[in-house]
Amino acid sequence: GLAIAAIIGNGGPGGGESDLVDLYLASSVLLGLGVLLAAISIVVSVLTNRAPGMGILRAPLFAWSSFVGALALVLAMPVLIGTTIYLYIDHRYARLGFGGNFGVNRWIGWALSQPFTYLLAIPALGIVLDVVPTMNRSRLAQRPAAFVAVGLVGISVLSAVTQTTVTLPWEGAKFLDNAGDKIADLLPFLLLTGLPVLGLLGVLGLSLLTLKSAQPRVAAPLAFVLLGLLGILEGAAAHILSGIEDAGLSGTIFEAGTYIAVTFGTVMIAFGGICYWGPKLWGRNIPDKAAIPLALLGFVATLLGSLPYMVAGFADQPSGLVNGFAYSGPQDLWNIATCGGFALMLLVTVAFIALALKSFTSGTTAGDDPWDGSTLEWATTSPPPVENFAALAVVGSSSPFADMKSSTSTGKGA
């Protein structure tokens, strides 16, 4: 709240009100500390609160992705907090070693750009990998590979921790003229930019391979998570392109298009997670007929909010400016289209919240296992009782509830 108030009062990055710039920086430190403490709590919870027999490779993929994302934040947030403290002291006492109010974005702007936004999207990948096999009534194909794929996305934290922007000079036909230098340029680029995208492609590939094995049910959770994943991949692919120096996209609005795609895609997957676990938490379903159109509109909003900025980036629209620029082409069209994408995503968000509130208070009863799930949360009543799992279940696989169902159906559990 303090940071938002400071921005509204002209105290954000590059702001003209000195006291409010100080307030923005101080509140950003407090926000960063809160995120850091929350991340530590998640890491400790995943390491210590698993059921007997549940090694990390038997844990749900959402638990693993939350662990990877939180661990990455534990590494990155101290860097962001420390840099922000330096900026606060520099601005407060007018040392100007960091550029004053105009240096804020230059030193901590990486926290609102790629690849840092990947860290916030990592937990969403676990939602995808848990929802897809359940909607397909099957087990996840090549499950160990899913752990590797999520871990690869976590490599993006190295760029944030080192505050390093790695670019690749392509030089067209001269690319192979000096192989030694090109390999030296290519290796860090592939490590910090290519491997996270490879991880995202791995999540998509494993999801499609799983869906291929059976006939999936067309349900709101599946629609939200798959379309959201495509949005994240759009932003990730664009980030690779922006890192190629010959494209001339550095310092343009193209970068804003990349993190808009990742952010909107992550929000959509979160909506899918609410559709998926909401019936367990509140005992009532969100109707697919109402939710699936919202997923489609959310995907349209993701494309509309990001692609026009990417086109404007190729036309050399600078970043960080709202006026005072001109370039050939329909610049008003690109910016109006992006505003339309934001407005549509806001509409989708408000509509989804309203639908969720209505459904979870007066919707149809979900039952204890509405999705025919395979993990332990579906083995209890909906909503779960206060003394949930008073006797701890012993886990023997990554799909313990599916094993219990199979054992009961064959008479082995009698």
C-alpha positions in Angstrom: 0.0 0.0 0.0 2.8 2.4 0.8 4.6 1.7 -2.4 1.4 2.3 -4.4 0.7 5.5 -2.6 4.2 6.7 -3.3 3.8 6.0 -7.0 0.5 7.7 -7.2 2.1 10.8 -5.5 4.9 11.0 -8.1 7.4 9.1 -6.0 8.0 6.0 -8.0 11.1 5.3 -10.2 12.1 8.7 -11.7 9.5 10.5 -9.6 9.7 14.2 -8.9 8.6 14.2 -5.2 11.8 13.5 -3.2 10.1 12.4 0.0 7.8 10.1 -1.8 10.7 8.5 -3.7 12.2 7.8 -0.3 8.9 6.3 0.8 8.8 4.1 -2.3 12.3 2.8 -1.7 11.7 2.2 2.0 8.3 0.4 1.4 10.0 -1.7 -1.3 12.5 -2.9 1.3 9.7 -3.9 3.6 7.9 -5.6 0.8 11.1 -7.5 -0.2 11.6 -8.6 3.4 8.0 -10.0 3.5 8.6 -11.9 0.3 11.9 -13.3 1.6 10.3 -14.5 4.8 7.4 -16.1 3.0 9.8 -17.8 0.6 11.8 -19.2 3.6 8.6 -20.5 5.1 7.7 -22.3 1.9 11.1 -23.9 1.6 11.0 -25.1 5.2 7.4 -26.4 4.9 8.2 -28.5 1.8 11.3 -29.9 3.4 9.8 -30.8 6.8 6.0 -31.3 6.4 5.8 -34.2 4.0 3.9 -37.4 4.9 5.8 -40.5 6.0 7.3 -42.2 2.9 6.9 -39.1 0.7 10.4 -38.3 -0.5 10.8 -35.2 -2.6 10.3 -37.2 -5.8 7.0 -38.5 -4.5 5.8 -35.0 -3.6 3.2 -33.3 -5.8 4.7 -31.3 -8.6 3.1 -28.1 -7.1 5.1 -28.7 -3.9 8.3 -29.2 -5.9 7.7 -26.1 -8.1 6.9 -24.0 -5.0 10.1 -25.2 -3.4 12.2 -24.3 -6.5 10.5 -20.9 -6.9 10.8 -20.1 -3.2 14.5 -21.2 -3.0 15.2 -19.0 -6.0 13.6 -16.1 -4.2 15.6 -16.8 -1.1 18.7 -16.3 -3.3 17.5 -13.3 -5.2 15.6 -11.2 -2.7 18.7 -10.3 -0.5 20.3 -8.9 -3.6 17.2 -6.8 -4.4 16.8 -5.7 -0.8 20.5 -4.7 -0.4 20.5 -2.8 -3.7 17.3 -1.0 -2.6 18.8 0.0 0.7 21.8 1.4 -1.2 19.5 3.4 -3.4 17.5 4.7 -0.4 20.7 6.0 1.3 22.0 7.4 -1.9 18.8 9.3 -2.6 18.1 10.3 1.0 21.5 11.9 1.5 21.9 13.2 -2.1 25.1 11.4 -2.8 23.9 10.6 -6.4 26.3 7.8 -6.8 23.5 5.6 -8.0 21.8 8.3 -10.1 19.3 9.6 -7.7 15.6 9.1 -8.6 16.5 8.4 -12.2 18.8 5.6 -11.1 16.0 3.6 -9.4 14.9 1.7 -12.6 18.5 1.2 -13.7 19.5 -0.6 -10.5 16.4 -2.5 -9.5 14.3 -2.5 -12.7 15.5 -6.1 -13.2 13.0 -7.2 -10.5 10.1 -6.3 -12.9 11.6 -7.7 -16.1 12.9 -11.0 -17.5 14.2 -13.4 -16.4 13.2 -12.4 -12.8 9.5 -12.8 -13.6 10.2 -16.5 -14.4 10.8 -17.0 -10.7 7.3 -15.8 -9.9 5.9 -18.2 -12.6 7.7 -21.3 -11.4 5.0 -22.4 -8.9 2.5 -22.1 -11.7 4.3 -24.8 -13.6 3.6 -27.2 -10.8 -0.1 -26.4 -11.0 0.0 -27.3 -14.7 1.8 -30.6 -14.1 -0.7 -31.6 -11.3 -3.8 -30.5 -13.2 -3.0 -32.1 -16.6 -2.8 -35.8 -15.5 -5.8 -35.5 -13.3 -7.9 -34.0 -16.1 -6.6 -36.8 -18.3 -7.4 -39.5 -15.7 -3.8 -40.8 -16.1 -0.4 -40.5 -14.5 2.1 -37.8 -15.7 4.3 -39.1 -18.5 8.0 -39.2 -17.6 7.4 -37.7 -14.1 11.2 -37.5 -13.2 11.7 -35.3 -16.3 9.1 -32.9 -14.9 11.3 -32.3 -11.8 14.3 -31.5 -14.2 12.2 -29.2 -16.4 11.0 -27.1 -13.4 14.6 -27.0 -12.1 15.9 -25.7 -15.4 13.5 -22.8 -15.2 14.9 -22.0 -11.8 18.3 -21.5 -13.3 17.0 -18.0 -14.3 17.8 -17.0 -10.7 21.5 -16.8 -11.6 20.8 -13.8 -13.8 18.9 -12.1 -11.1 21.5 -12.8 -8.3 24.4 -11.6 -10.4 22.4 -8.7 -11.9 23.7 -9.8 -15.3 22.1 -9.1 -18.6 23.5 -11.5 -21.2 23.1 -10.7 -24.8 24.2 -12.5 -28.0 26.0 -10.5 -30.8 24.8 -12.3 -33.9 26.6 -10.3 -36.7 24.6 -12.1 -39.4 26.8 -13.9 -41.9 29.9 -13.2 -39.8 28.6 -15.3 -36.9 31.1 -18.1 -37.5 34.0 -16.0 -38.5 35.5 -16.1 -35.0 34.2 -19.4 -33.5 36.1 -18.9 -30.2 34.5 -15.6 -29.4 31.1 -16.8 -30.5 31.3 -19.8 -28.2 32.2 -17.5 -25.3 29.2 -15.4 -26.1 26.9 -18.3 -26.7 27.5 -20.3 -23.5 26.3 -17.7 -20.9 23.4 -16.8 -23.2 22.3 -20.4 -23.4 22.8 -20.9 -19.7 20.9 -17.9 -18.4 18.4 -17.5 -21.2 18.2 -20.8 -23.1 17.9 -23.3 -20.3 14.9 -21.7 -18.6 13.1 -21.7 -21.9 14.1 -25.3 -22.4 12.5 -26.1 -19.1 9.3 -24.4 -20.1 9.2 -26.4 -23.3 9.8 -29.5 -21.3 6.7 -28.7 -19.1 4.6 -28.2 -22.3 6.0 -31.3 -23.9 5.3 -33.5 -20.9 1.8 -32.1 -20.6 1.0 -32.9 -24.3 2.6 -36.3 -24.0 0.3 -37.0 -21.0 -2.8 -35.7 -22.8 -2.0 -37.9 -25.8 -2.2 -41.1 -23.7 -6.0 -40.8 -23.0 -9.0 -38.7 -23.7 -8.9 -35.6 -21.4 -12.0 -34.1 -20.0 -12.6 -30.5 -21.2 -12.8 -28.6 -17.9 -12.0 -25.1 -16.7 -8.8 -26.1 -14.9 -7.3 -27.6 -18.0 -8.3 -24.7 -20.2 -6.8 -22.1 -17.8 -3.5 -23.9 -17.2 -2.7 -24.8 -20.9 -3.6 -21.4 -22.2 -1.7 -19.7 -19.4 1.4 -21.9 -20.2 1.2 -20.8 -23.8 1.3 -17.2 -22.6 4.4 -17.8 -20.5 6.1 -19.5 -23.4 5.2 -16.5 -25.7 7.0 -14.2 -23.2 10.0 -16.6 -22.8 10.5 -17.0 -26.6 10.3 -13.2 -27.0 12.9 -12.8 -24.3 15.4 -14.9 -26.2 14.8 -12.7 -29.3 15.3 -9.5 -27.3 18.7 -10.8 -26.1 20.0 -11.0 -29.7 21.9 -7.7 -30.2 21.3 -7.6 -33.9 17.5 -7.4 -33.3 18.0 -3.9 -31.8 15.3 -4.4 -29.2 17.3 -3.3 -26.1 15.8 -0.3 -24.5 12.5 -0.6 -26.4 9.0 -1.3 -25.2 9.5 -4.9 -26.5 10.7 -6.0 -23.1 7.4 -4.8 -21.5 5.6 -7.1 -23.9 7.6 -10.1 -22.7 6.9 -9.7 -19.0 3.2 -8.9 -19.7 2.9 -12.2 -21.4 4.6 -14.1 -18.6 2.6 -12.2 -15.9 -0.8 -12.7 -17.5 0.0 -16.3 -18.3 0.9 -16.9 -14.6 -2.4 -15.2 -13.5 -4.4 -17.5 -15.8 -2.7 -20.6 -14.4 -3.5 -19.4 -10.9 -7.2 -19.1 -11.9 -6.9 -22.7 -13.1 -5.5 -23.7 -9.7 -8.5 -22.1 -8.0 -10.9 -24.0 -10.3 -9.0 -27.2 -9.5 -8.5 -27.0 -5.7 -11.4 -24.7 -4.9 -14.0 -27.6 -4.8 -11.8 -29.3 -2.2 -11.4 -26.2 -0.1 -15.0 -25.0 -0.2 -16.9 -28.1 -1.3 -18.5 -26.5 -4.3 -17.7 -26.4 -8.1 -17.1 -23.6 -10.4 -19.2 -24.3 -13.5 -17.2 -25.1 -16.7 -19.7 -23.4 -19.0 -19.0 -20.1 -17.2 -15.3 -20.5 -16.6 -14.0 -21.8 -19.9 -15.1 -18.6 -21.8 -13.2 -16.6 -19.3 -10.1 -18.7 -20.0 -10.4 -18.0 -23.7 -10.9 -14.3 -23.1 -7.9 -14.3 -20.7 -5.7 -15.8 -23.5 -6.9 -13.1 -25.9 -6.1 -10.5 -23.3 -2.6 -12.0 -23.0 -1.9 -11.7 -26.7 -3.5 -8.3 -27.0 -1.6 -7.0 -24.0 1.8 -8.2 -25.2 2.1 -8.6 -29.0 1.4 -4.9 -29.9 4.2 -3.8 -27.5 6.5 -6.3 -29.2 5.6 -4.9 -32.6 6.1 -1.4 -31.3 9.5 -2.5 -30.0 10.6 -3.5 -33.5 9.5 0.0 -34.5 11.9 1.4 -31.9 9.3 2.7 -29.4 11.5 3.5 -26.3 10.7 2.0 -22.9 10.0 4.1 -19.8 8.3 6.9 -21.8 4.6 7.7 -22.1 5.0 10.6 -24.6 7.6 12.5 -26.5 8.4 9.8 -29.0 7.6 9.2 -32.6 8.3 6.5 -35.2 6.9 5.3 -38.5 3.8 3.2 -38.4 0.5 3.2 -36.5 2.0 3.9 -33.0 -1.4 4.9 -31.6 -2.8 1.5 -32.7 -0.2 -0.5 -30.9 -0.6 1.4 -27.6 -4.4 1.4 -27.7 -4.4 -2.3 -28.5 -2.2 -3.0 -25.4 -4.5 -0.8 -23.3 -7.4 -2.9 -24.6 -5.5 -6.1 -23.5 -5.1 -4.7 -20.0 -8.7 -3.7 -19.8 -9.8 -7.1 -21.0 -7.6 -8.9 -18.4 -9.0 -6.7 -15.7 -12.5 -7.6 -16.8 -11.7 -11.3 -16.8 -10.1 -11.0 -13.4 -13.2 -9.3 -11.9 -15.5 -11.7 -13.6 -13.6 -14.7 -12.4 -13.5 -13.4 -8.8 -17.2 -12.8 -8.9 -17.9 -16.3 -10.4 -15.7 -17.9 -7.8 -17.4 -16.2 -4.9 -20.8 -17.1 -6.2 -19.8 -20.7 -6.9 -18.1 -21.4 -3.6 -21.0 -19.9 -1.6 -24.0 -21.2 -3.5 -22.8 -23.5 -6.3 -23.4 -27.2 -6.8 -21.9 -29.5 -4.3 -18.6 -30.9 -5.4 -18.2 -34.2 -3.5 -15.1 -35.4 -1.9 -13.3 -36.4 -5.1 -14.7 -34.3 -8.0 -11.8 -34.8 -10.4 -11.0 -38.5 -9.6 -7.7 -37.3 -8.2 -4.6 -39.4 -7.4 -3.0 -37.4 -4.5 -3.8 -37.3 -0.8 -5.8 -34.1 -0.7 -8.6 -35.9 -2.5 -8.8 -38.7 0.0 -10.5 -36.5 2.6 -13.9 -34.8 2.8 -14.7 -31.5 1.0 -14.2 -29.1 2.7 -11.5 -30.8 4.8 -12.3 -31.1 8.5 -10.2 -29.4 11.2 -8.5 -32.6 12.3 -7.6 -33.5 8.7 -5.5 -36.7 8.5 -5.2 -37.2 12.3 -3.6 -40.5 11.5 -0.8 -39.8 9.0 -1.0 -41.8 5.8 2.1 -43.7 4.7 2.9 -42.8 1.1 4.3 -45.5 -1.2 4.2 -43.7 -4.6 3.6 -40.3 -6.2 -0.1 -41.2 -6.6 -1.1 -42.6 -3.2 -4.8 -42.0 -3.5 -4.9 -43.7 -6.9 -3.1 -46.7 -5.3 -5.7 -46.8 -2.5 -8.5 -46.9 -5.1 -6.8 -49.6 -7.1 -6.2 -51.7 -4.0 -9.8 -51.3 -2.9 -11.2 -52.2 -6.3 -9.1 -55.4 -6.5 -10.0 -56.4 -2.9 -6.5 -56.1 -1.6 -7.5 -53.4 0.8 -10.2 -55.5 2.5 
